[in-house]
Amino acid sequence: MHFMSVQSNSVNVADGIDEISAELETQGRGVPDFVALHFGVGHDAAELHVAAQSGLAAGALHGGSSALGIMGADGLDIGGSGLGAFAIWDAAGSYGTSSADLGVDAERAAHDAAVAALENAGRPGEIPELVWLTVAPGREEEVIAGLRAVVGAETLIVGGTSADNDVSGQWAQFGPDALHSDGVVVTVLFPSAPVTSVYQSGYAPTGDSGIVTRVEGRRVFEIDHRPAAQVLQDWSGGAVHSVVDETRSILAEATLWPLGRETRQVAGVPFHLLAHPAVAHPDGAVDLFAAVSEGDRLWQMAGSADSLVARAGRVAAQARQNAGDSISAALVVYCGGCMFAVRDRMDEVTAGIQQELGDIPWLGLFSFGEQGAPAGDVSKHGNLMVSCTVFSGKVV
């Protein structure tokens, strides 16, 4: 089993893919069994998809856009057009990718994409070690439900919601055969080396909490029978403002003040799955980047620039430790909202991950939602999270 991560800072799509392809060819191992390609939307996704199809020729080609760019073993590139590839050669393993438009039934689309990915891997009806996921923002919970119907509840599902540079909807996803703007890409991995993944956040509860008393999908109208926007303003000490006259984005101000749901306790310490408040409405409703249910208890969470900078390295260290300190490659997902909040310190984030992972191939992307498995739990969708997925064993 062999791994490689390659980055290109070329603003030209053809040159970038040529550069990546040439680097992969230096391994003398032929066509990779799996290639994950993540990129800033400064690259035209349609042009990139065509170039990757011909230039990389991987059967399991998995593509997704990333906010501003990427990070990896070759450093940080968030100028808007960063481009990175993570490749696996594994004659003893099996890999398959498929994609689908989400359409009117996101759960069915994910189900069908997973079935097709297993068929493409030559492993229909089997349970993969890992599902690598890229999905458009908005219906991630439905997508995970569709995947679980195929691979089971316990299978590790890790990934990142595709992103753009300014939440204007320029995100993109592609598989071997199709490009999407509102789609899902599913790769099933049956690697010949074990996989370990850690999924955490850099936030802590403040002590304020309340019960969701009115909600429709991702729009929370009331917490403890009070307008949700007013509750957030009170809990955050005015850092997150309610609105009076017009609907307004609160993404930036809520980045350090998200909401959390306690999903379980690990060694007596509660784990909170985060939801990022995105939009405040004059009627007091708040839109989130994750779904909650009536009756859920929401906790006010708080973070700082220091906690967001340090968390990624700690997650990488935990993943390495859980794998027995013998790791050969890694995929990292870091929330795009967190990245925007600490953009001027992202060199520190990248360096912290590099220090913990050591001299191995790794690639990181910046997402508008993160999927992963909290300790002792099944995979879920959350916001403002970090995941590090490592492949164990030695490279051969």
Summary of the structure (lengths in Angstrom):
residues: 396
radius of gyration: 19.9
end to end distance: 5.5
largest distance: 63.7
contacts: 1529
relative contact order: 0.16
helix: 26%
strand: 38%
